[in-house]
Amino acid sequence: MKIYKFNKKNGNKVEKYNSNLATYLKMIRTNEAANIGCMYIDPQGILGHHQAPIAQLFVVVQGEGWVTGEDQKQINIKAGEAAFLEKGEWHTSGSNSGMTAILIQSEFLKPQSFMKIK
């Protein structure tokens, strides 16, 4: 598992279109079909240990929690960070205080093309 940052300081100022005080950070580009969903993990919630059915980017947009890989060692993750999982990779996620994440799933994700590893 790799953890990426997608916070504002890693983005680029938008200067087109008469823009002001706007920042954009590209996260993923796909030419293939992609599923995009939202995962809400309530306080003390857990998404049990399972294999990723397809490559996925778990993008935390609110709150904080943890993710594990196959070794089940917890890695803290918070808003502004994203965990990338390869197809078939075992993982778990949970939160003591609550966490909201956007999940992007596709056969061909390459977040390293756009984001920095934590």
N, C-alpha and C positions, 0 to 999 in steps of 0.2 A: 504494500500500500504506500502511496505517496500523498503527502499533504501539500497543497498549493495555497498561495496567498492570492486573494483577489481584492485587496483593499485599495482604496482610492489612490494612495501614493504610488502604486504600481501601474496605474492607468495613464492615459494620455489626455492632455487637454483637448477639448473639442473647440476648434477655432473656426470651423466652417459654419455657414448658415447664420451669421451674426450671433453666434453662441457666446455666452459669458458665464464663467464659473461652472463649467460643465466638464466632467471627466468620464471617459469611456474605457473599459477594459474588456477586450474580446476574451471569451473563455473557451469556446468550442466552435468549430465550423464542421458541418457534416454535409456530404453530398448524398449520403444514404439516409434511409428512414431513421428517425430518432423519436424516442418517447421522452416526454418531459412531464414531470409530476411534482407534487409538493408533499413532503412528509412532515407530519406534526408529531413530535415525541413529547408527551406531557411530563411534568415533574415526576421523577422516579420511574419514568417509562423506559422501555427497552425494546429494540427490534432484534429478535433472537438471532443466534449464530446460524448462518446459512451461506450458501454459495451464490455469488453474483451470477444471475442467469445470462448476463450480457455485460460488456464493459459499461461502467457507470461512473459518473462524477456526482458526488454527494456534496452539494454546495450549501453551507450553513449561512442563512440570511438573518437569523435572529436567535439570540440565546447562545448557550454553550452546552457542551456535553463531551462525549468521548466516542471513539471508534476503536475497534480492534481488528487485527488481521488474523491469520490462521493460528498464531501463537496465543491469541486471546489476551495479549498485553494491551491495556488501555492507553490510548493516545488522546490527550485533550485536544478538542477542536472547538472553535468559536466562530461567531459571525465574522465574515471576511476571510474564511479559510474553506478549503474544499478537499475532500478525500477522493482519490481516484483508485478504482478497483478494476482489475482486469477480469475478463470473463472467467468464471470458475473459482475466483478467489474467495476463500472463506472469510466472513466478517460479521461483526455485531456492532450496533450503535445504541447509545442510551444517553440519558441526561438526568441529573439530580434536580435541576431547576427548570427544565423545559428547553426545547430547541426546535426550530423550524428549518427545514432544508429543502432545496429544489433538487430533484434527481433528474439527471440527463443520462439517458441510456441509448447506446447505439453500438453497432458492431465495430465502428472505426472512430474512436475518440482519441485525440492526441492533445491533451491539455498542455503538455510541455511546449507546444508550439506558441502558446500565448501567455502562459502564466509562469511565475517563478515558484520553485519548490521552497517550502518553509525550511 
